[in-house]
Amino acid sequence: MLISRPFFLFFLFVSILNLSNGCATLPNVSEMIDETPTSQKPRQIDSVKGLLSPKQSKAIMERLKRSVAPTDILERHTAVVESVTENPIMKGNKVILLADGQAAYAAMFKAIQNAKDHINLESYIIEDDETGRKFADLLLQKQMKGVQVNVIYDSVGSMNTPASFFQRLSDGGIQVIGFNSVNPMKSGSKWGLTHRDHRKILIADGKIAFIGGINISKVYSSTPFKRIKNEKAPIHWRDTDIQIEGPAVAEFQKLFLDTWQKQKGPVISKRNYFPDLKEEGNALVRVIGSTPGETNRIPFIMYVSAITFAEHSIHMTNSYFIPDYQILKALADAVGRGVDVKIILPGITDSQLALYAQRYHYSGLLKSGVKLYEHRTSLLHAKTAVVDKVWSTVGSTNMDYLSLLNNDEVNAVILSHEFAVEMEKMFVSDLADSMQIQWDEWKNRPLLPRVREWFANLFSNWL
């Protein structure tokens, strides 16, 4: 079974003196926004042929603006993000929304089977179950046929997976790294138990990339949009991935290879990791990778800024929602501007502590006018948002302190009205499986849950 967040908390407390990021804080995004000139133009858009001219870049953004109602998300928000990241906006990408585990795994298996040069897999959890073994069998088959397979798994996330599972991969020629071993004797002088690799990336031949919230586990293997009819029915995990083809794939490849190098694993086999890419679609994509060593917490800045500059709608889904005060204020301010703010959160959980810490914030959000929903038919694990029907993000980043301060994470930002429409359809489908939290009922809840929420909130910095 998946390693539970309470189980992970044990290791957090064991390593409390090892918290290399314990003094880390989230940046003041309001100051960043104030310091970013409103006249600052976004960096030129990148393409398979290099940077576009300012005129070409402007024309692309103008066409995008005309596809939706007026919004600052395409200019002022983009300028803020440009000020803290070197990652470019890449044009010419095809982005496919994979709204459940079945769809994601089917697409991944096809990409693996069609790979001819290399396969790079990075996952927080790789389970030794029927799904994990199917991945292992396919990867070993490709390795035997001369396709180089490289795997990074997280040593805490995959702690329940026996060493023999990964040894089988290694024995078959696959190069395998366990990210930041839980054994301090294997971690050198810097034991980073709280620094986890929470990314989920699969890259085939440097041409197709998959990212999102889906780990390698059987809990994702059935369709989550089927309602659970009774309490004894299996609890399936509702999650979201995307498949990307086009120039943005190279940015995911850079993240994978950078992690491999930092983990000081075996010298990675030479392959064509950066093939010539061509335009595959019309979506603009920016890849957002983060790691605890960075001064700027880019996913956090991205979220606060996007919420701040939203003008019409913010529709967000998040699996572990323990927000910083800046996010809470930005959401309340958005409602004050007339923005339709809806957030779907888990009602079924693998961590009661995280669930109560999440609910601790409901009163303030509900009083400010934010519409909150709890997903009730499966365990919600997706981390997505769509703003003003043009800006979308899908990735591994939860809105909690573990993700924002302690983990390696990856998100894709997609600027596309067409893709945003698909995201909105998925959001509406999730709403149908969710129950809205009503303020009149919430404010009259019993004392015991209030005490549990207060207690859970004491641990927010470690959730």
C-alpha positions as CSV (number, residue, x, y, z in Angstrom):
1,M,0.0,0.0,0.0
2,L,1.0,3.6,-0.4
3,I,3.1,5.1,2.4
4,S,0.8,7.2,4.5
5,R,1.4,10.7,5.4
6,P,1.2,9.9,9.2
7,F,3.9,7.3,8.6
8,F,5.9,10.0,6.9
9,L,5.4,12.3,9.9
10,F,7.2,9.8,12.0
11,F,10.3,10.4,10.0
12,L,9.8,14.1,10.0
13,F,9.9,14.1,13.8
14,V,12.8,11.7,13.9
15,S,14.8,14.1,11.7
16,I,13.6,17.3,13.4
17,L,17.2,18.2,14.2
18,N,18.1,17.6,10.6
19,L,15.7,20.1,9.2
20,S,18.0,21.8,6.8
21,N,15.0,23.8,5.6
22,G,13.6,24.4,9.0
23,C,14.4,28.0,9.0
24,A,13.2,28.4,5.4
25,T,10.3,30.8,4.8
26,L,8.1,31.6,1.9
27,P,8.8,34.8,0.0
28,N,6.7,37.9,0.3
29,V,4.9,37.8,-3.1
30,S,3.2,41.2,-2.6
31,E,6.6,42.9,-2.4
32,M,7.6,41.0,-5.6
33,I,4.5,42.2,-7.3
34,D,5.0,45.8,-6.2
35,E,8.6,45.6,-7.4
36,T,7.7,44.3,-10.8
37,P,7.0,47.2,-13.2
38,T,3.6,47.1,-14.7
39,S,5.2,48.1,-18.0
40,Q,7.6,45.2,-17.9
41,K,7.1,43.0,-20.9
42,P,7.3,39.2,-20.7
43,R,10.5,37.6,-22.0
44,Q,10.3,36.7,-25.7
45,I,8.6,33.4,-26.3
46,D,11.0,30.5,-27.1
47,S,10.5,28.0,-30.0
48,V,12.2,25.1,-31.6
49,K,14.1,27.6,-33.8
50,G,15.1,29.8,-30.8
51,L,13.7,33.0,-29.4
52,L,11.0,34.7,-31.4
53,S,11.3,38.4,-32.1
54,P,9.5,40.8,-29.8
55,K,7.0,41.5,-32.6
56,Q,6.3,37.7,-33.1
57,S,6.0,37.1,-29.3
58,K,3.6,40.1,-28.9
59,A,1.4,38.8,-31.8
60,I,1.1,35.4,-30.2
61,M,0.1,36.9,-26.8
62,E,-2.4,39.3,-28.5
63,R,-4.1,36.4,-30.3
64,L,-4.3,34.5,-26.9
65,K,-5.8,37.6,-25.2
66,R,-8.5,37.9,-27.9
67,S,-9.6,34.3,-27.2
68,V,-10.8,35.2,-23.7
69,A,-12.3,38.0,-21.6
70,P,-9.8,40.7,-20.6
71,T,-7.5,39.5,-17.9
72,D,-4.2,40.5,-16.3
73,I,-3.1,36.9,-16.0
74,L,-1.4,37.0,-19.4
75,E,0.7,40.2,-18.7
76,R,1.2,41.2,-15.1
77,H,1.2,37.7,-13.7
78,T,3.6,36.5,-16.5
79,A,5.9,39.5,-15.7
80,V,6.1,38.5,-12.0
81,V,7.0,34.9,-12.8
82,E,9.5,36.0,-15.4
83,S,11.3,38.0,-12.6
84,V,12.0,34.8,-10.6
85,T,12.7,32.1,-13.2
86,E,14.8,31.5,-16.2
87,N,12.4,28.9,-17.6
88,P,11.0,30.2,-20.9
89,I,7.5,30.1,-22.3
90,M,7.7,27.5,-25.1
91,K,5.4,27.6,-28.1
92,G,4.3,24.8,-30.3
93,N,3.2,22.2,-27.7
94,K,0.5,19.6,-27.8
95,V,-1.0,19.0,-24.3
96,I,-3.3,16.1,-23.6
97,L,-5.3,16.0,-20.3
98,L,-5.3,12.6,-18.6
99,A,-8.0,12.8,-16.1
100,D,-7.7,9.4,-14.4
101,G,-5.1,6.7,-13.7
102,Q,-6.4,4.4,-16.4
103,A,-6.0,7.0,-19.2
104,A,-2.6,8.0,-17.9
105,Y,-1.2,4.5,-17.6
106,A,-2.5,3.5,-21.0
107,A,-0.8,6.5,-22.6
108,M,2.4,5.9,-20.6
109,F,2.5,2.2,-21.6
110,K,2.1,3.2,-25.3
111,A,5.0,5.7,-25.0
112,I,7.2,3.1,-23.3
113,Q,6.4,0.4,-25.9
114,N,7.2,2.9,-28.8
115,A,10.4,4.2,-27.3
116,K,13.5,3.5,-29.4
117,D,16.4,5.4,-27.6
118,H,15.7,6.0,-23.9
119,I,13.1,6.1,-21.1
120,N,13.5,8.3,-18.0
121,L,11.2,7.7,-15.1
122,E,11.1,9.7,-11.9
123,S,8.4,9.0,-9.3
124,Y,7.9,9.6,-5.6
125,I,6.3,6.2,-5.2
126,I,6.9,3.1,-7.2
127,E,4.9,0.2,-5.6
128,D,5.6,-3.5,-5.8
129,D,2.0,-4.4,-6.9
130,E,0.4,-5.4,-10.2
131,T,0.8,-1.9,-11.6
132,G,4.4,-1.5,-10.5
133,R,5.3,-4.9,-11.8
134,K,3.7,-4.2,-15.1
135,F,5.8,-1.0,-15.4
136,A,8.9,-3.0,-14.4
137,D,8.2,-5.8,-16.9
138,L,7.8,-3.3,-19.8
139,L,10.9,-1.3,-18.8
140,L,13.0,-4.5,-18.6
141,Q,11.7,-5.6,-22.0
142,K,12.7,-2.2,-23.5
143,Q,16.1,-2.4,-21.8
144,M,16.7,-5.9,-23.3
145,K,15.9,-4.4,-26.7
146,G,18.6,-1.7,-26.4
147,V,16.5,1.2,-25.1
148,Q,18.3,2.7,-22.1
149,V,16.0,3.0,-19.1
150,N,16.9,5.3,-16.1
151,V,14.8,5.4,-13.0
152,I,14.7,7.7,-9.9
153,Y,12.5,6.8,-7.0
154,D,12.1,8.5,-3.7
155,S,13.6,6.6,-0.8
156,V,10.8,7.6,1.6
157,G,7.9,7.5,-0.8
158,S,8.9,4.1,-2.0
159,M,10.0,2.8,1.5
160,N,7.3,0.0,1.4
161,T,8.7,-1.3,-1.9
162,P,11.3,-4.1,-1.2
163,A,14.8,-3.7,-2.3
164,S,14.5,-6.8,-4.5
165,F,12.0,-4.9,-6.7
166,F,14.7,-2.3,-7.7
167,Q,17.5,-4.9,-7.7
168,R,15.6,-6.7,-10.4
169,L,15.6,-3.6,-12.5
170,S,19.3,-3.1,-11.9
171,D,20.1,-6.7,-12.7
172,G,18.3,-6.2,-16.0
173,G,20.6,-3.3,-17.0
174,I,18.3,-0.4,-15.9
175,Q,20.1,2.4,-14.1
176,V,18.4,3.1,-10.8
177,I,18.8,5.8,-8.1
178,G,17.1,6.0,-4.7
179,F,16.6,9.7,-4.0
180,N,18.1,10.8,-0.6
181,S,18.4,7.5,1.2
182,V,16.8,7.2,4.6
183,N,20.0,5.6,5.8
184,P,22.4,8.4,6.9
185,M,25.4,6.1,6.3
186,K,24.5,6.1,2.6
187,S,23.8,9.8,2.4
188,G,27.3,11.2,3.0
189,S,27.7,14.3,5.2
190,K,24.4,15.8,4.3
191,W,21.5,13.7,5.5
192,G,18.4,15.2,3.9
193,L,15.5,13.1,5.1
194,T,13.0,15.9,4.9
195,H,14.1,16.8,1.3
196,R,12.0,14.5,-0.8
197,D,11.6,14.0,-4.6
198,H,7.9,14.4,-5.0
199,R,8.0,14.7,-8.8
200,K,6.3,12.4,-11.2
201,I,7.9,12.5,-14.6
202,L,8.1,10.0,-17.5
203,I,10.0,10.9,-20.7
204,A,10.2,8.7,-23.8
205,D,13.0,9.4,-26.3
206,G,13.1,13.1,-25.3
207,K,10.0,13.7,-27.3
208,I,7.0,12.8,-25.0
209,A,6.7,13.8,-21.4
210,F,4.1,12.9,-18.7
211,I,3.8,14.9,-15.5
212,G,1.2,15.4,-12.8
213,G,0.2,13.8,-9.5
214,I,0.1,10.1,-10.5
215,N,2.5,7.7,-8.8
216,I,3.1,4.1,-9.9
217,S,0.5,2.2,-7.9
218,K,-2.6,0.1,-8.3
219,V,-4.7,2.7,-6.5
220,Y,-4.8,4.7,-9.7
221,S,-5.6,1.7,-12.0
222,S,-9.4,2.1,-12.1
223,T,-11.6,4.9,-13.3
224,P,-12.2,7.3,-10.3
225,F,-15.3,8.9,-11.8
226,K,-17.4,5.9,-10.9
227,R,-19.1,6.6,-7.6
228,I,-18.3,4.5,-4.6
229,K,-21.7,2.8,-3.7
230,N,-20.9,1.8,-0.2
231,E,-18.3,2.2,2.5
232,K,-16.7,-1.2,1.9
233,A,-16.0,-0.6,-1.8
234,P,-12.4,0.0,-2.7
235,I,-11.2,3.6,-2.4
236,H,-9.7,4.7,-5.6
237,W,-7.5,7.7,-6.1
238,R,-8.6,10.5,-8.3
239,D,-5.7,12.2,-9.9
240,T,-4.6,14.1,-13.0
241,D,-1.6,13.9,-15.4
242,I,-0.8,15.5,-18.7
243,Q,1.0,14.3,-21.8
244,I,3.2,16.9,-23.5
245,E,4.8,16.7,-27.0
246,G,6.8,19.5,-28.4
247,P,9.7,21.8,-27.4
248,A,8.7,21.9,-23.7
249,V,9.7,18.3,-23.3
250,A,13.4,19.4,-23.3
251,E,12.7,21.4,-20.1
252,F,11.5,18.3,-18.3
253,Q,14.5,16.4,-19.5
254,K,16.8,19.0,-18.0
255,L,15.1,18.6,-14.6
256,F,15.5,14.8,-14.7
257,L,19.1,14.9,-15.7
258,D,19.9,17.6,-13.1
259,T,18.4,15.5,-10.3
260,W,20.4,12.5,-11.5
261,Q,23.6,14.5,-11.4
262,K,22.9,16.0,-8.0
263,Q,22.2,12.5,-6.5
264,K,25.7,11.4,-7.7
265,G,24.4,8.2,-9.2
266,P,26.2,6.1,-11.8
267,V,27.3,8.0,-14.9
268,I,24.2,8.1,-17.0
269,S,24.5,6.2,-20.3
270,K,25.0,8.4,-23.3
271,R,21.9,8.6,-25.4
272,N,20.1,11.2,-27.5
273,Y,18.5,12.9,-24.5
274,F,17.9,16.2,-26.5
275,P,16.7,15.2,-30.0
276,D,15.6,17.8,-32.5
277,L,12.0,18.7,-31.6
278,K,9.3,20.0,-33.8
279,E,6.1,21.9,-33.1
280,E,3.3,19.5,-32.2
281,G,0.5,21.9,-31.2
282,N,-0.5,25.4,-30.3
283,A,-0.2,25.5,-26.5
284,L,2.3,27.8,-24.8
285,V,4.0,25.9,-21.9
286,R,6.3,27.0,-19.1
287,V,7.9,24.3,-17.0
288,I,8.2,25.1,-13.3
289,G,10.6,23.0,-11.4
290,S,11.5,23.7,-7.7
291,T,13.9,22.4,-5.1
292,P,14.5,23.4,-1.5
293,G,17.9,24.9,-2.3
294,E,16.4,27.8,-4.3
295,T,15.9,31.3,-2.8
296,N,12.6,31.7,-4.6
297,R,9.9,29.2,-4.1
298,I,8.6,29.4,-7.6
299,P,5.4,27.3,-7.4
300,F,4.3,29.4,-4.4
301,I,5.0,32.6,-6.2
302,M,3.2,31.2,-9.3
303,Y,0.1,30.4,-7.3
304,V,-0.1,33.6,-5.3
305,S,0.5,35.8,-8.4
306,A,-2.0,33.9,-10.5
307,I,-4.7,34.3,-7.8
308,T,-3.8,37.9,-7.4
309,F,-4.2,38.8,-11.0
310,A,-7.3,36.6,-11.7
311,E,-10.3,38.7,-13.0
312,H,-13.0,36.2,-13.6
313,S,-12.6,32.7,-12.2
314,I,-10.3,30.6,-10.1
315,H,-11.1,26.8,-10.1
316,M,-8.6,24.9,-8.1
317,T,-8.2,21.2,-7.0
318,N,-5.7,20.3,-4.4
319,S,-5.0,17.2,-2.4
320,Y,-3.2,18.6,0.6
321,F,-4.4,22.1,1.3
322,I,-2.7,23.8,4.2
323,P,-2.2,27.3,2.8
324,D,0.1,30.1,3.9
325,Y,-1.6,33.3,4.9
326,Q,-0.6,34.9,1.6
327,I,-2.7,32.4,-0.3
328,L,-5.6,32.9,2.1
329,K,-5.5,36.6,1.6
330,A,-5.1,36.4,-2.2
331,L,-8.2,34.1,-2.4
332,A,-10.2,36.4,-0.2
333,D,-9.1,39.5,-2.2
334,A,-10.1,37.7,-5.4
335,V,-13.6,37.2,-4.2
336,G,-13.7,40.8,-3.2
337,R,-12.9,41.7,-6.8
338,G,-15.9,39.6,-8.0
339,V,-13.8,36.6,-9.1
340,D,-15.6,33.2,-8.9
341,V,-13.4,31.2,-6.6
342,K,-14.1,27.5,-6.2
343,I,-11.8,24.9,-4.6
344,I,-12.3,21.2,-4.5
345,L,-10.5,19.4,-1.6
346,P,-10.4,15.8,-0.4
347,G,-13.2,14.6,1.8
348,I,-11.7,11.1,1.9
349,T,-8.0,11.0,3.0
350,D,-5.0,9.0,3.7
351,S,-4.1,11.4,6.6
352,Q,-6.7,12.5,9.2
353,L,-4.2,15.0,10.5
354,A,-3.8,16.7,7.1
355,L,-7.6,16.6,6.6
356,Y,-8.2,18.4,10.0
357,A,-5.4,20.9,9.3
358,Q,-7.1,21.6,5.9
359,R,-10.5,22.1,7.6
360,Y,-9.0,24.5,10.1
361,H,-9.0,27.1,7.3
362,Y,-12.6,26.6,6.2
363,S,-14.2,29.3,8.4
364,G,-12.1,32.1,7.2
365,L,-12.4,31.1,3.5
366,L,-16.2,30.6,3.7
367,K,-16.7,33.9,5.4
368,S,-14.7,35.6,2.7
369,G,-17.0,34.1,0.0
370,V,-14.7,31.3,-1.3
371,K,-16.8,28.3,-2.4
372,L,-15.4,25.1,-0.9
373,Y,-16.2,21.5,-1.9
374,E,-15.1,18.1,-0.6
375,H,-14.7,15.3,-3.0
376,R,-16.6,12.3,-1.6
377,T,-16.4,9.4,-4.2
378,S,-12.7,8.7,-4.2
379,L,-9.4,9.9,-2.6
380,L,-8.6,13.2,-4.3
381,H,-4.9,13.5,-5.1
382,A,-4.9,15.9,-8.0
383,K,-3.1,19.3,-8.0
384,T,-4.6,21.5,-10.7
385,A,-5.9,25.0,-11.3
386,V,-7.5,26.9,-14.1
387,V,-7.7,30.7,-14.1
388,D,-9.8,33.0,-16.3
389,K,-10.2,30.1,-18.9
390,V,-6.7,30.7,-20.3
391,W,-4.1,29.9,-17.6
392,S,-3.8,26.3,-16.3
393,T,-1.4,24.4,-14.2
394,V,-1.0,20.6,-13.6
395,G,1.7,19.1,-11.5
396,S,2.9,17.5,-8.3
397,T,2.8,20.6,-6.0
398,N,0.5,20.4,-3.1
399,M,-0.5,23.6,-1.4
400,D,1.2,22.7,1.9
401,Y,4.5,23.3,3.5
402,L,6.1,20.0,2.5
403,S,5.6,20.8,-1.2
404,L,6.4,24.5,-1.0
405,L,9.5,24.3,1.2
406,N,10.9,20.8,1.4
407,N,10.2,18.8,-1.8
408,D,11.5,18.7,-5.4
409,E,8.3,19.4,-7.4
410,V,7.4,20.0,-11.0
411,N,4.4,21.8,-12.6
412,A,3.5,22.8,-16.1
413,V,1.8,26.1,-16.8
414,I,-0.3,26.0,-20.0
415,L,-1.4,29.2,-21.7
416,S,-4.2,28.0,-23.9
417,H,-8.0,28.7,-24.0
418,E,-8.6,25.3,-25.7
419,F,-6.8,23.4,-22.9
420,A,-8.4,25.6,-20.2
421,V,-11.8,24.5,-21.6
422,E,-10.9,20.9,-21.1
423,M,-9.7,21.7,-17.6
424,E,-13.1,23.4,-16.8
425,K,-14.9,20.3,-18.1
426,M,-12.9,18.1,-15.8
427,F,-13.5,20.5,-12.9
428,V,-17.3,20.4,-13.5
429,S,-17.1,16.6,-13.5
430,D,-15.3,16.6,-10.1
431,L,-17.9,19.1,-8.7
432,A,-20.6,16.5,-9.5
433,D,-18.7,14.1,-7.1
434,S,-18.2,16.7,-4.4
435,M,-20.3,18.2,-1.6
436,Q,-20.3,22.0,-1.1
437,I,-19.4,23.1,2.4
438,Q,-22.2,25.5,3.6
439,W,-21.3,28.2,6.1
440,D,-24.5,28.0,8.0
441,E,-23.8,24.3,8.7
442,W,-20.1,24.6,9.1
443,K,-20.3,27.3,11.8
444,N,-22.5,25.0,13.9
445,R,-20.3,21.9,13.8
446,P,-19.7,20.2,17.1
447,L,-16.8,21.0,19.5
448,L,-14.8,17.9,18.9
449,P,-14.0,18.5,15.3
450,R,-13.1,22.1,16.1
451,V,-10.6,20.8,18.7
452,R,-9.1,18.3,16.2
453,E,-8.7,21.1,13.6
454,W,-7.0,23.4,16.1
455,F,-4.7,20.6,17.2
456,A,-3.9,19.5,13.6
457,N,-3.1,23.1,12.7
458,L,-0.2,23.1,15.3
459,F,1.6,20.7,12.9
460,S,1.0,22.7,9.7
461,N,4.7,23.4,9.1
462,W,5.3,19.7,8.9
463,L,2.3,18.8,6.8
